[in-house]
Amino acid sequence: MIIPLGSLLAGAALGMWRARANGGNWRDMAQWAASFGILFGIVGLFVLIFYSRAVA
């Protein structure tokens, strides 16, 4: 369960950083953080599923 959570937090941090680097305000940072967090969280969930099936 740590893989999706960790990737969600990393994606949110990356999205916030990208919005800030492009000169966005707090709304832009929140939107980018949410979208990157969701995207990375879903990817992390699939990684966890594939890893669980490969090990078991």
Kinemage of the C-alpha trace (Angstrom):
@kinemage 1
@onewidth
@group {chain A} dominant
@subgroup {mainchain}
@vectorlist {calphas} color= white
{ca met a 1} P 0.000 0.000 0.000
{ca ile a 2} L 2.970 2.298 0.377
{ca ile a 3} L 3.748 2.403 -3.356
{ca pro a 4} L 0.514 4.168 -4.442
{ca leu a 5} L 0.619 6.543 -1.482
{ca gly a 6} L 4.256 7.419 -2.030
{ca ser a 7} L 3.768 7.945 -5.734
{ca leu a 8} L 0.681 10.091 -5.072
{ca leu a 9} L 2.656 12.352 -2.752
{ca ala a 10} L 5.616 12.491 -5.143
{ca gly a 11} L 3.293 13.362 -8.020
{ca ala a 12} L 1.629 16.109 -6.007
{ca ala a 13} L 5.008 17.577 -5.115
{ca leu a 14} L 6.149 17.400 -8.736
{ca gly a 15} L 2.946 19.049 -9.963
{ca met a 16} L 3.251 21.841 -7.441
{ca trp a 17} L 6.877 22.397 -8.387
{ca arg a 18} L 6.049 22.536 -12.118
{ca ala a 19} L 3.247 25.046 -11.572
{ca arg a 20} L 5.481 27.223 -9.419
{ca ala a 21} L 8.281 27.041 -12.017
{ca asn a 22} L 5.847 28.241 -14.683
{ca gly a 23} L 4.800 31.208 -12.532
{ca gly a 24} L 1.407 29.919 -11.432
{ca asn a 25} L -0.624 31.150 -8.493
{ca trp a 26} L -1.933 28.938 -5.682
{ca arg a 27} L -4.891 27.744 -7.764
{ca asp a 28} L -2.602 26.592 -10.548
{ca met a 29} L -0.376 24.829 -8.028
{ca ala a 30} L -3.386 23.085 -6.473
{ca gln a 31} L -4.719 21.959 -9.849
{ca trp a 32} L -1.357 20.692 -11.069
{ca ala a 33} L -0.696 18.969 -7.738
{ca ala a 34} L -4.078 17.227 -7.848
{ca ser a 35} L -3.748 16.087 -11.447
{ca phe a 36} L -0.183 14.840 -11.087
{ca gly a 37} L -1.057 13.201 -7.755
{ca ile a 38} L -3.982 11.322 -9.286
{ca leu a 39} L -1.928 10.277 -12.309
{ca phe a 40} L 1.041 9.068 -10.284
{ca gly a 41} L -1.264 7.390 -7.749
{ca ile a 42} L -2.957 5.338 -10.479
{ca val a 43} L 0.406 4.379 -11.963
{ca gly a 44} L 1.617 3.394 -8.486
{ca leu a 45} L -1.495 1.283 -7.979
{ca phe a 46} L -0.816 -0.638 -11.197
{ca val a 47} L 2.820 -1.085 -10.191
{ca leu a 48} L 1.667 -2.521 -6.853
{ca ile a 49} L -0.772 -4.906 -8.587
{ca phe a 50} L 1.862 -6.126 -11.052
{ca tyr a 51} L 4.434 -6.497 -8.272
{ca ser a 52} L 2.007 -8.431 -6.079
{ca arg a 53} L 1.141 -10.815 -8.893
{ca ala a 54} L 4.784 -11.328 -9.859
{ca val a 55} L 5.908 -12.159 -6.325
{ca ala a 56} L 2.960 -14.349 -5.321
